[in-house]
Amino acid sequence: MAKITVALATHNEEKNLEACLKAVKDIADEIVVVDGESTDRTVEVAKSFGAKVVVVPNQQIFHINKQKALDLSSSEWILQLDADEIVSRKLGQEIKKIISMTEEDIDRYQEELPNKKMFLRHQKLIEERDGKIGSYNGHYKAFFIPRLNYFLGKYLRYGGVYPDGVIRLVKKGYAKFPCIDVHEQISVNGKVGWLTNDLMHMADPTFKRYIQRNSRYIDLITEQLKSAKTRRDFLTFFKYIFVLPIWWFLLTFVRHKGFLDNWQGFVFSFFSSLRFPRAYLRYIKNK
């Protein structure tokens, strides 16, 4: 039976970590936590689950510590999680099932995925943004997991948010974070498939947490604008202050039916559209 390591990078995740590790304790042969010098009880919580904990400096590009967690994992398969993600019982069973399959079994499993068309369409959009993911030949070395994002009391299913595919299950030695950008896709040397059960992401249970996380992303977008030496003329100003936020709101709330997620869908579309003007205003303010 193939073994699996659950690997996490953490920083001040005391409130989330217990639920995350409790959900995987029955499927994990090993738990590895790379902690970025937390000032709360994160390390204590991790050790209470028998995790191998390594404390390192915290990094703005969090993937640096995620890669360290992958490197420290000793099992054949690695389930890489964020502390605010929860593996359901069905997903845990599916993970154990998929890593014990032969290549022929996995091929058949992929052909019979209930949401295959939606998953592949989503993967195509990711590849258009980030470039080709894995290879189309050879053996399976990684798997996307569809993710349900919790936002102000509701799991969002519309607005382009779902399935929010994330590569979380990887074979050791065949996946690596480039560690260049916070939104980068993990690089996989092999075929990439899909699992069908959802990973529950407790992303934004409160508006305060959403604003805090969103502000960090805006800081990174601001740095990208600075690195690209984005123009500071009127046309660029108009683009970021008016065109991009209106386009994003209409895309997510109308075209992708964010209105079906009730008032949470409106709030998500509206405030996520504001990242464009907020980032550009920070950029032109800090010359």
N, C-alpha and C positions, 0 to 999 in steps of 0.2 A: 504494500500500500504506500503510495507516494505521500511524503510528509509535507507539511505547509507551515511557513513562518508568517505571523502577522507582524508587519513592520510599520511603525509610525514615527513621525517627527512631531514634537510637541513644544509648545511654549505657553505656559499659564493656562492649561486645559483641565484644571482640577474639576470644574463643574461638568465637563463633558466626558472625560476619560473613563470614568467608572462604567457608564452605560455602554460605551464602545467596547471595552474589554470584556465586560460581562457577556455580551452577545457573541463573542468569538471564543470564549474559553473552552468550549467543547469541541471546536474544530481545529484549534491551533496546537501544533506540536511544539511551537516555540513562539515567544512574543519578544520583539526587539523594539525598544523605545530610545530614540535619539532626542534628548531634551535640550532645548536652547536656553539654558540657565533660567528656568522658571523660578519665580519668587513665591509661588503658592505651593500647594501640596501635590502637584502633578507627579513628581518623582516618587513620593510616598505611595500614591494610588497605584502607579505602574508596578512598583515592587510588590504590592499586596497581591497582585495577580501572577507573581512569579516571573515578571518580565526581566529581561537583560537590559539594564538601563545604562546609557552612556551620556554624560553631560558635556555639551560643547557650547561655544558661543552661538547666540542667536543670529540668524542671517536674514537680511531683507528679502533676498531671493530664497524662499523657504525650501526650494527643491534641492539646495545644497545639502541640507540635513536629511531630506528624504533619501537622497542618494546614499548618504552614509548609512542609513538604516537598511537599505537594500544590500550594501556591501557587507554589513555585519550579519546578515541572515544566513543560516546554514542549511536550510531545507531546500529540497528540489524546486518547490513552488513557493512564491511569496505573494501574500495578500497585503498590498500596500493601502493603508487607510489614513484618513484624517480623523482626529479625535472626536469631531462632531458628526461622524458617520456611524450608522448602526446597521449591522448585518442581520437581516431577518432570519428566522429559522429555515424558511424555504430557500433563501439564498445560500445559507450555510450548507444545506443539504446538496444544493446544486453544485457548489464549489467542490465539495468532496467527491461528488459523482464525476465531474468533468475531468479532474486531475487523475482519476483512475481509469479513464477511457483509453482505448487504442486510437490511433489516428483515423482509422476507418470509422470507428464509432463517433468520433468528434465530427467528421465530415457529414455523417448522417444526421447528427444532432443539429448542426448548423443549417442543413437543408430544411429541417422541420420546425425551425423557430417560429412561434406564433406571430411575432411582430417583425419578421425578417425584413419586409419592404421598408418599414419605418426606420429600423435600425441602420440598414444600408444607406438609406437616403440621408440620415443624420451623419453617418460616417463620411459620406461624400462631401457634405458641407464642411466637416472638420478638415478633410484633406485639402479642400479648396483654400481654406484659411491657413493651414499649418504645413501643407505638403503631404506627400505620400506617407502612409502609416504602415510600417512593416512591409512584407512581401506577399505576393500572391501565390507563391510556390513553397514547397518544403513543408515542415511540420509546424503545428500551432505552438507558439511561444508566449502568447499573451491573449487576454480577453477583456473586451469592454464589458462594463456593467452599467445598465440603465440606472439613473439616479433620480429619486424624487426629492425635491427641495422644499423644505418646510419654511413657510414665510408668513409670519404674523397669524399663526393659528390654522394654517391650511397648507397642504401639499399642493404645489402648483403643477398643473398638467397641461397648461396651454401657454400662449404667449411666446412660443419658441423655446420654453424652458425644458420641457421633457422631450426625449429621454435623457438629455444631458449626459451622454455616454462618457464614461471615464475609464481609462485602462487601469485596472486595479489588480488583476490577477496576472502575474508574470512568472516565467520560468527563470530561475536564477542564472545569471550570466548572459541573458539574451535581451535585457531591457536596461536602459540607462537614461537618466535625466540630463539634458544638455547643460542645465544650470546657468542659463543666460537670461531667461525672462520668466516672470511669475506665471504667465499664462501658457507657457510652452507645453507641447505634447511630449510625453515620454517616447524615446526612440526604441524601436523593437527590431531585433534581427531575427525575423521569422514571420509566420502567418499570424494574423490577429482575428479572433472570432468574437462572438457575443454570448453572454449569459442572458437569461430571460427574466429572472427575478430582480426586483428593485433593491437598490441600496438606499437606505433612508438617511437623508442629509439634513441634520438639524441646523440649517444654515442661519436662519434669522428668526428665532422665536420672538424677539422683541425688536421694535423699531430702532432703539438705541444701538443694538448690536449691528443691525443692518447699516446704519449710518457710519459706525466705526469701521466696519469692513469696507464699505464703499469708499470712504475717505482714503483708506490705504491704497486702494486700486487707483483712485484719482491721482494720488501722489506719483504712482508708477507711470501712469499715462503722461503726466506732466514731464517726468524725466525722459520719456520716449519722445515727446515733442521737442524737448531741449536737445536731445542727441541727434534728432533728425534736422535740427535747425529750421523748424517750421516757420514759415513767413509770418510777419506781424502786420500785414497790410489789411485794408478794409475787406477785401473779398474773403480772405481766410477768416477774419473776425466774423463776418456774416455767416460763413459756412459753419463754424463751430458754435456760434451763439444761437442761430436760428435753424439752418438747414438740417444739420445732423440730429439735433434733439427731436425735431418734428418728424423727420424720417423714421427715427428709431421708435418713437411712440406709435405712429401709425402702423409700422411693421409688426410690432409685438402685440399691441392692444387690438388692432383691427384685423390685419391680414392673418396673424397667427392666433386670433381668437382669444386674446388675453382676457376679454370681457367675460368669458365663461368661468374664469376663476374669481368672479364676483369683485368686491371692492379691493381685495388683495391684489387681483390682477391689474387693476387701475394704478394702485400705489406702486406696484413693482415697475410697470411700464413707464410711469411718469418720472419716478425718481432715478431709474436707471438711465433714462434719456438725458437727465441733467448732468451726467458725468462728462459729456462733451464740453458744454460751456464752462463748467467748474474747472476742468483740467486746463482749458485754454486760458481762462482768466488768471489762474495761478501761474501759468507759463509766462504771460506777458507782464504780470506784476513783478516777477522775480527775474529781472533782466541781468 
